[in-house]
Amino acid sequence: MEKTKHDLFRIETLPSYDTAMTTGDFRRWLDDEAEPNWKTRQPWLDKLAQWASEDRPRRRVRVIHDPPTDYERYACDWGYRNNVAAGELVRILDLAEQSPPSELQFAPGDWSLIDGSEVVKMHYDPEGQFRGAQLLDAEYIERHRSAADVLSHNAVPFTEWWDCHPEHHRSADEQSRGGIGG
């Protein structure tokens, strides 16, 4: 994805990804740690900020399931909040609020659209472990480009969505357990 010259669009559809388990931050979040491991997270945030400053934005649409999984809540709390602050353009398609656009059936799963001219399909096993990527043939580019446009249009900017859903914040769990503010 480093070769992106102008724009990288990514769609994430799985309820969870095993990659979070390898960084330790998901476990830290589940264990109510105060913050992520900045030593591992900061280089990514710096890269996002660099790309944004070079006018090479990273755009992402994240499908949120009903109800959101712990992984999705973690990704919002410790991932997307920081990514947006660094310059990534994250939007949310909340399945509790809307059905997926029909265009997604023609471009299913997780994939990236690079500069509007290449599609990379991501392959995962049922547990969310990454199994590889596949560059799709040119005949699939237009349908993925169209799906990216529709998804971006229908999804809500992350910060707007997150501000409207405090029930998904980890602090809501703490309050329901009689912790902070409870």
N, C-alpha and C positions, 0 to 999 in steps of 0.2 A: 504494500500500500504506500510505501515510501515514494514510488514512482509517480504518484498522483501529481498532476501539474496544476489542476484547477479546483476540482471538487471530488469528494468521496462521500457517497451516500451508503448507509448501512441500515438494514432492517434486521431486528432481533425478535424472534417469535417464540423461543422456547421458555418454559416456566423457570428453568434454571440451567446453569452452565457449570460444568465441573471445573472450569479454569479458576473459579474463585476459591476452590478448596486448596489449590496449590499455593496461593499467595498468603494464606493464613488470615487475610482480612475478613473473610466471611465468618470464620470461626470467632474472630475477635468481636465482630459485630453481634453475633449470637450470644457471646459471653458478656455483653454489655460493656465492652471496653469503650473508652471515651472517644477514640479517634482511630483512623486507619494508621498503618505503618507508612509514615511519610517517606521513609528511605526508599521504599519500593514504588510508592504512588507518585511522588513528585516528578521523577523523570518523564512519566507519561503526561502529566499536566503541563510540564515545560514544553513538550513536543506539541501538544494541542495549541498552546499559546503561540508557539513559533509559526505553526501552519496558519493560524488565524491572522497573525501579523503579516504574513506573506500573501494574504488573500487566497489561501488554499483551504477553505473551511472543510471541516468534517461535519457531516449531517447524519443524524441517526433518528430512526423511528423505532421506539420500543413498544411492543405489544405487552400490555399488562393484563394478566388473567383475572378472573373473577371467582374467588377472591385472590388477591395478589399473594404469591408465594413469599416465603421469608427471603429467598434469594432476590426476588424482584424488589422487595422493600429495601433490602441491603443495597442493591445496585442504585436505587434512587437516592438513598440517604448518604452513602459514602462514595458513590460513583458519579452519578449524573449531576448532583449539586455542584461538585468540584469541577467536573468536566465543563459544565456550562460556564462557570466562573472563569475558566481558562480559555473559553472561546468556542467550544463545540456547540453546535446547534442541535439540541436534543428535543424531540417531540414525542408525546405519549399517545398511543391508541389504546384506550382503556376499554376492555371488552365488557365491563359492567355498565358502560355508558353508551356504547355503540358497537354494532357488528363490523367485522372487517369489510373494507370495500371489496366489491366483486373482483376488482383488478388483481387482488392478492391471490386468487385462485389460479391465475395465469402466470404468476411469478411467486410460487409458494416457497416457504422455508426462509432460511437465513441466507442473505446474499449481499454483496456490495456492488455498487455501480461506480466505476472509476472514470472520471472525466466524461461521463455520459456516453462512453464508447466501448467499455469492456464490462462484462458481468462475471463476477467470481461467486460461485455457489459454494456455501459452506456445508460440510457434511458432519453430523454429530450422531453419536449412538444414543439409545433411549435415555441414558443417564446424563446426557449433555456433555459428554467427553468429545472434544474435537477429533475428527477422524481424517480430515483433509479438505482441500479446496479444489475446485474444478473451474477452469476458465471455460465459459459457455461459448458456443458458436455464435457468430454474428447474427444469425436469424433470431436470436432471443433478445437482442439488445433493445429493440423498440418496445417490446412488451414490458421489459423491466424499467426502462426509462419512463414509460407511461405510469406504471405502478408506483415508482418513486414519486412522481409528481402528485398523483392522487393521494398516496399515503401522507406525504408532507402537507397537503392541503387539508386533509381530514383530521390529522393528529393535532393535539394541543401542545403549545410550547411547554416544556418541562416545568419551568418555574411557576407558570400559571396553574398547571395541573397540581403540582406538589403543594402549593399554597391552599388549594381548594380541598385537599385531602389530608388533614392532620391525623385522621384515624389510621393512616398508613405509616405515620412516623413512629420510630422506635419509642419516643417519649410517650406515645399513647399506650404502649404495652406497659411501661413503667407505672403509669398512672393507674391502669386497670389492676396491677398487682399491688397497689398501695404504696408505690415508690414515690418518685418525684411528684410533688404537688398533690399526692393522694393521701 
